[in-house]
Every structure is written in C-alpha cells, then in structure tokens.
Amino acid sequence: MPTELTRVAIISLLLGACAAPQEAPPQPTGPSEAELAERAIRMHDASSSLERGEYQEAVVLFQEVLDVEPESVPAWIGLGDAHAGLEEWIAAEPSYATAAKLDPGSYDAQLGHGTSLQILERFSDAVGAFHRALVIRPRSEDAALGLTTTYLQMGEPDLALPFAKRAVSLDDANGLGWVAFGAALEGSGDQEAALRAYLSAAERMPPSPQLLRNILYSYVRLKHYRQVIGTARSLESLEGPSPDALERSGWAWFKLGEYDRSAAAYRRSTNVDPGWWRAWNGLGVTALNRWLLSGRTDINAREEASNALRRSLQLNKKQTKVVDLVSRYGL
C-alpha cells in the first residue's frame, strides 16, 4: 500500500503531467513604437514638402517612406502627386496605379490614375479609372469633368454630355465645368446651347483666349456677325492681334456688306501671319468683288485679287473653289 508521502508524490506527478506545458512569453511582432513614430514623422515631412510645392524634395521623401512601407497607399498617392507637380506623368502613372491596386476603394488613387492616364493619352484606361472614382464618390465634380474631357478627346461628345451636365449641376460656379459643357454641346450639334454654356463660363471665370475663341466660333456658326467682330476685338485686347480672329472679322464685315472694313481685316491677318491661307482667300475675294463692282475697270483690284488667290493656292493647293475662281475670271 502506498504511503501517504507516496500518494502525494503520485498526485503531484499526475497533476504535473496534466498541466499545460509552460510556453515562452510571446515575442513582439511588427514595428516598435519608436519605428512607428519615425515613420509618421517621415510621412509628415513628405506631405509638408508636397503642400509647399517642393515637389523634387517630396519625391525623395515619399520614396524613403515607401522603402520602409512599400504598401503605404498614402505614400504612393503622395509620390504620384509629387511627380504630377513636376509634370512627370510617366512616373506619376505607375505610382497612382500601385495605390489603386493596393486599395481599389481609394478615390484619390483612382482620380490621380485617371488624370495621369488621360494626359498620357491612354484614354480608354483613363475612362475606367474616372468611372471607378465616380462610383466611390458619386458627387465628385472632378471625376465627372475627367470623364467629360476624356470623352471629348476621344471624339465622343455624346458620351461626354451627361457627365458635363453632372459637373455643372454639382458646382454651378465652376467656369471650367461650363466650358466643358459647352464643348460637349457643340460637339453634339446644339450650337445655341453651346454658346449659352460658353457665355455662362465667361460670367464665372476670368477671360482667357481659349474661352473667347470658343465664343467667337460659336457666333461664327450661328452667323451672328456683329458679335463675331466684337468678340474678335475682345480677343485682340487680351492677347494682341491673331490671324484667325482677324480673318473671321473680315468674313463678318463682308457678310455685313462692309467691304472696305472686310479687306482691312483680311490684310491685317496676312500681315500677322503671311502663311494664313484663309485670310489670303478673303483678301482675294474682297478685291475680286471690288473689280466686279467697278464693271471690271479697276485694274488694281483685279491684280490684287489675282495675287492674293494665287498666294493662297501656293500655301494650300487643295482648294477646288479657289482654282475655279481663278480659272473663271482669268486671274
């Protein structure tokens, strides 16, 4: 019979056998608090450089962050933004692409990727990125504008139009949105609505040569001759004389029966740019008109018409109407 001491020893052995084995204390995993603090400081410095417009420095700092944290979506976006600030779009695109791959739900990554793809003229890919950005943030004017301008660059104004409408509905005060809306309407064939959109843009943003040209050519298409002349003058006051605006002024003056003013505008256009063949056409037609109105007695007008039209043909030989004029009137 086991003694009491033996019984205690056996019980102790049994208890010891049934007890869970002693485990080593868990080892810490992941970065330490000091390392996390250092990463946060590095990210803050990179972001601050980006905000100050010190893009080259930001590129270096964001790259240092990514050397330690290669899956940091904010750092990849920041690197893309820094390259974008330097207009280094070939470098910006893969940075945004990596961010979008790591986090497909990141609006900033998708929008940045779409913008870089658009600038690199990878339009189909850009459309996909902008659509994803708009799904993530349905009230994003920037994504809607991105889709509008990309579709316009693709020659698809009808596809651009609903997104242009969406952009101006989201931010009525943004003149650029109205410009894009006007371009989409123009491409879709609604010239009256396009003009209204361009005029709305002019009320919401400082005048620019491109906007005034959009307005000018809308007036041309709608045959609003005096408005063509007035807009051309505004354009000249903004950027100086330009051959296209002067040539269109010449056309408008001719349509109004102001032939001397028409000829003067065409002549100024050829002086600004001797290679502007459309202005030489206009100058030739006004001179031909003077010759015909004189009963074909104004020899100087006939000579000017011949010289101007032949000069136009030297610059652009593919003008059957001008060839016919020269042949018909023996110029």
Residue pairs with C-beta under 8 A, 6 or more apart in sequence:
2 10
31 39
39 65
39 68
39 69
42 61
42 64
42 65
42 68
43 65
43 72
43 74
43 75
43 78
45 61
46 58
46 61
46 62
46 64
46 65
46 75
46 78
47 58
47 78
49 55
49 57
49 58
49 61
49 82
50 58
50 62
50 78
50 81
50 82
50 85
53 85
55 82
55 83
55 85
55 86
56 82
56 86
58 78
58 79
58 81
58 82
58 85
59 79
59 82
59 83
59 86
62 75
62 76
62 78
62 79
62 82
63 79
65 72
65 75
65 78
66 72
66 75
66 76
66 79
69 75
71 102
73 99
73 102
73 103
73 106
73 109
76 95
76 96
76 98
76 99
76 102
76 109
77 95
77 96
77 99
77 106
77 108
77 109
77 112
79 95
80 92
80 93
80 95
80 96
80 99
80 109
80 112
80 113
80 116
81 92
81 112
83 89
83 91
83 92
83 95
84 92
84 112
84 115
84 116
89 116
89 119
89 120
90 120
92 112
92 116
93 113
93 116
93 117
93 120
96 109
96 112
96 113
96 116
97 113
99 106
99 108
99 109
99 112
99 113
100 106
100 109
100 110
100 113
100 129
100 132
102 109
103 109
104 110
104 132
105 136
106 136
107 133
107 136
107 137
107 140
110 129
110 130
110 132
110 133
110 136
110 143
111 129
111 130
111 133
111 140
111 142
111 143
111 146
113 129
114 126
114 127
114 128
114 129
114 130
114 132
114 133
114 143
114 146
114 150
115 126
115 146
117 123
117 125
117 126
117 129
118 126
118 130
118 146
118 149
118 150
118 153
121 153
123 150
123 153
123 154
126 146
126 150
127 147
127 150
127 151
127 154
130 143
130 146
130 147
130 150
131 147
133 140
133 142
133 143
133 146
134 140
134 143
134 144
134 147
137 143
139 170
140 170
141 167
141 170
141 171
141 174
141 177
144 163
144 164
144 166
144 167
144 170
145 163
145 164
145 167
145 176
145 177
145 180
147 160
147 163
148 160
148 163
148 164
148 167
148 180
148 181
148 184
149 160
149 180
150 160
151 157
151 159
151 160
151 163
151 184
152 160
152 180
152 183
152 184
152 187
157 183
157 184
157 185
157 186
157 187
157 188
158 187
158 188
160 180
160 183
160 184
160 187
161 184
161 185
161 188
164 177
164 180
164 181
164 183
164 184
164 185
165 181
167 174
167 177
167 180
167 181
168 174
168 177
168 178
168 181
168 197
170 177
171 177
173 204
174 204
175 200
175 201
175 202
175 203
175 204
175 205
175 211
176 201
176 205
178 197
178 198
178 200
178 201
178 204
179 197
179 198
179 201
179 205
179 210
179 211
179 214
181 197
182 194
182 195
182 196
182 197
182 198
182 200
182 201
182 214
182 218
183 194
183 214
185 191
185 193
185 194
185 197
186 194
186 214
186 218
191 218
191 221
191 222
192 222
194 218
195 215
195 218
195 219
195 222
198 211
198 214
198 215
198 218
199 215
201 211
202 211
202 215
205 211
207 234
207 238
208 238
209 235
209 238
209 239
212 231
212 234
212 235
212 238
213 235
213 244
213 245
215 231
216 228
216 231
216 232
216 235
216 245
216 248
217 248
219 225
219 227
219 228
219 231
220 228
220 248
220 251
220 252
223 255
225 252
225 253
225 255
225 256
226 252
226 256
228 248
228 249
228 251
228 252
229 249
229 252
229 253
231 245
232 245
232 246
232 248
232 249
232 252
233 249
235 242
235 245
236 242
236 245
236 246
241 268
241 272
242 272
243 269
243 270
243 272
243 273
243 276
243 279
244 269
244 276
246 265
246 266
246 268
246 269
246 272
246 279
247 265
247 266
247 269
247 276
247 278
247 279
247 282
249 265
250 262
250 263
250 264
250 265
250 266
250 269
250 279
250 282
250 283
250 286
251 262
251 282
253 259
253 261
253 262
253 265
254 262
254 282
254 285
254 286
259 286
259 289
259 290
262 282
262 286
263 283
263 286
263 287
263 290
265 282
266 279
266 280
266 282
266 283
266 286
267 283
269 276
269 279
269 282
270 276
270 279
270 280
270 283
273 279
275 315
277 311
277 312
277 315
277 316
277 319
278 312
280 308
280 309
280 311
280 312
280 315
281 308
281 309
281 312
281 319
281 322
283 304
283 308
284 304
284 305
284 306
284 307
284 308
284 309
284 311
284 312
284 322
284 325
285 305
285 309
285 325
287 301
287 302
287 304
287 305
287 308
288 301
288 302
288 305
288 309
288 325
288 329
288 331
290 298
290 301
290 305
291 298
291 301
291 302
291 305
294 301
296 302
302 331
305 329
305 331
306 326
306 331
309 322
309 325
309 326
309 331
310 326
310 331
312 319
312 322
313 319
313 322
313 323
313 326
325 331
